[in-house]
Amino acid sequence: MEMMSLETQLSKNAYPGRGIVIGKSADGKYAVTAYFIMGRSENSRNRVFVEDGEGIRTQAFDPAKLSDPSLIIYAPVRVLGNKTIVTNGDQTDTIYELMDKQQTFEQSLRTREFEPDAPNFTPRISGVMHVENGNYNYAMSILKSNNGNPASCNRYTFAYENPQDGEGRFIHTYMSDGDPLPSFEGEPEWVKIEGDIDTFTNMIWNNLNEENKVSLFVRYIDIATGEYETRIINKNK
C-alpha cells in the first residue's frame, strides 16, 4: 500500500460523506483524530458540532428547518476513561455502553449494522483510540451492505498497534458522489499526518468540498499525559 496525501484524497473527492482520520503526529507526541461531516440535503447541511462534556454532539443550526433528526443528530465523540470513541452515528453510544461492560470494540459493533437509508445503506464507520501510560493504539471499523444488498451486513475491523510517527488511517462513508452513493471499499487509506493541531485542522477544512462540507472536529491527545486539545469548525455560524 502506498502512503497517500490526505490533502489530495480530500481535495479530489467532492463527496466522501463522513470521514474519520486516526493516527500519530509527526513529532510522535500526540494521538491524532479528525471527524468531519458533509451534506447534500438541506436537512443534512443544517447542523453544527457543539462540545458535550469531553466529547461532541451534532445539533440543528436552525431548529425550525430540522425535518428528520434520525441519523443526523448524535454524539460523534465520547470519552470512556482512557478510550476516545469516534463514529459517524449513534453507535458511539453503543460502543461506549458495551465497552463499559467489558465487551470489546468489535463485540460492541456486532449489535449494529449499516444505516437504514435506502438506497444508499450508508456504512457505519467507527474508531477507538486507547492512550494509557505513554502507550497508544487504535482500531477502526466499517459495517456496510453487501455491495448495496441490505440482506447481508459485511463487518470489517482494523487494529493498529504502536502507530508510527506521522502516519494515520482515513476511512469515509462513500467512495465518491453518486446516486445511490457508493460505499467505501478496502482497508482504511494510509495517509500522512503533518503539522500541529491548527495546521492539520486548516488543511482538512480547506480541502473539503466547499459546497458540501458542514463541520469538522480535530483532537490532539498528549500520549504522555492524556491531556488533549480540540478544534471545531462549523460552516454554519
N, C-alpha and C positions, 0 to 999 in steps of 0.2 A: 504494500500500500504506500502511496506517495503522500507525503505531508502537504496539505493544502494551505493556501492563504485564506483565512476566514473572511478577510475583506473582499476577496474575489468571489468566494462562494456566496456571500450575501448580495453583492452588487449585481451579479449575473442572473439572479433568480428573483423575478418580480413578486412571486408569492410562495415563499416557503411555509407560510401559515404561522404556526407557533414553533419556537425553537429553544433548545436548551444547549448551552455550552458548559462543559465542566473540564477543568484542567488545573495547571500549576503555573504560577508566574515565572517569568524568565530568570528572576533572581533566586528562585527556589523558596521564597519566604511565605508565599500565600497560596492557599487553595482558592481557586477562582471559579465563579459560576456566573452565568448570564441567562436570563429568560426574557423572551420577547413575544409579543402578540401582534398579529396583523388582522385586518378585517376587510371584507368586500361589501358587506351589507351595512346599512345604517345602524342596525342593532349591534353588530359586532364592533363597529367603529366608535360607538357611544360608550367608551369605557376609559377608566384610568386605573393605575395602580396606586394603592394607599398602604402605608405601613400599618401593620396589625401585630402588636407585640414584637417578637423577634422575626416575624415573617411579614408577608404582604397579602393583600386580597385585591380582587378586582371590584370595581364599583361603577355604577352607571354615572357618566358625566352629567347627563341631563335625565333625571328620573322620569320625566314626562314622556321621553322618547323610548323608554325601555319596553319593548314589546314582548320579549321572552327571556326570562332570566336563566333558564336551564342551559347548561353547557357554557355559558359565558360569565356567570358570577360564581366565583370560587376563590379558594386560597391557594395560589400557586406555590407559595413558600411557607414552610413551617419548620421549627427547630425542636428536636427531641433530644435533649441532653447534648451530646457531642455529635449529633447527626443533623445535617441540614437536608431537608427534603424539598425537591423542586419538581413540579409536574405541570401539565397543561390542563388539569381538570380537578374535579373533586376527589380523585383518587389520592390526592395529597392527604386528605383526612383518613382514608382507608389505610394507607401506609403508616401514618402516624399512630393510629389507634392499634393496629395489629402488631407493629414493631414494639409498641409499648407493652404488648402482651407477649413479648419474646418470640414472635414469629419473624422470619427473615423478610427482606425486601421482596424476594421472588415469591415467597409464600403469600405475602400480603396481596400481591398483584394477581395471584391465581383466582381471587374472588371477583376480579373485574375483567372487562373486555373493551374493545373499541367503542367509540361513541355511536349512539343510535341515530345518526343524522344522515339517513339515506338520501341520495345515492353515494355520498362521499365516504360514509363509515370512517370518520376521522380517527386515525390512530391515537391511542393514549401513550404519550411519551413521559417518562419519569426518570429522575435521578436521585441518588442519595450520596452525600459526602460524609465521611467519617474522619474527624480530626480529633486526635487524642494523644497527649504526651509527646508531641513533636512528630507523630506519625500521621499519615494521610493516605486514604484510599477512597475509591468511589465506584459506583455501579450505575448503569443506565439500563432502561428497559423500553421496549416498544410492544404494544399489543395492537394487532391490526387484522383486518379481514383477510380472508384468503383470496388475494388478487381481486378484491371487490365483491366476493361472495360472502355474505354475512352468516352463512351456515357454519363456517369454521372460523375460529379465532387463532391466529398464529402468534405465539409468545416468544420473545427473544430477550435475554438478559446478557449484558456485557459487564464484566468486572475488571477493574484496573487497579492493580497493586503497585505500590511505590511509583506513582506517576513521575515522569521525568520533567525537569525544568523546561518551561517554555512550550509545553505540549498540552493539547487538550483534545476533547472529542465533541463533535457537534451533531446533534440529531434534530430533525424537524419533521413536521407532520406531513408535508407534501413535497413531492419532487419538483413541482412547478405548478403554474396556474393551469386550469383546465376545467372541464365540465363533463363528468364528475372529476373532482380533484384527485390526482394520482398519489397514492400513499408513498411515504418514504420507503426506499429499498436499500438493503445491505446493512453493513455494520456502521455505527456512528463514524462520521468523517474525521480523519486525523488532521488537526489544524494547529497552527502556531498561536501561542498566547504571548502577546507582546505589550510592553508598556505598563505604566502604573494604572490605577483604577480609573482615573479620569481620561487618560489616553485611550484605554480599552473601551470604556463606555462610549466615548465620542466616535470611535472608529465604527463600532457596531451600529449606532444610531444613524450615522451619516451614510452608511451603506445599505440600510434597509430602504425598500422602495418607498418613495415619498408619499405616494397616494395611499398605499395600503398599510403603512406602519401605524401602530396605535400606542404601544407602551413598551418600556424596557426597564428591566431590573438587573443590576450587577452587584455582586458582593465579593470582596476580597477578605478571606479569613486568615489571620496570622496562625501559621501551623504550630509555632512555638507556644503561643499563649491562648489561642482560641478566640481572641478578640477580633472584631470584624468592622469593616467599613462598607456602607451601602450607597448606591446611587440609583435614583429612579428618574426616568424621563417620560413624561406624558405628552402626546401630541395635543390633546385637549387641555386647554388651560383657562 
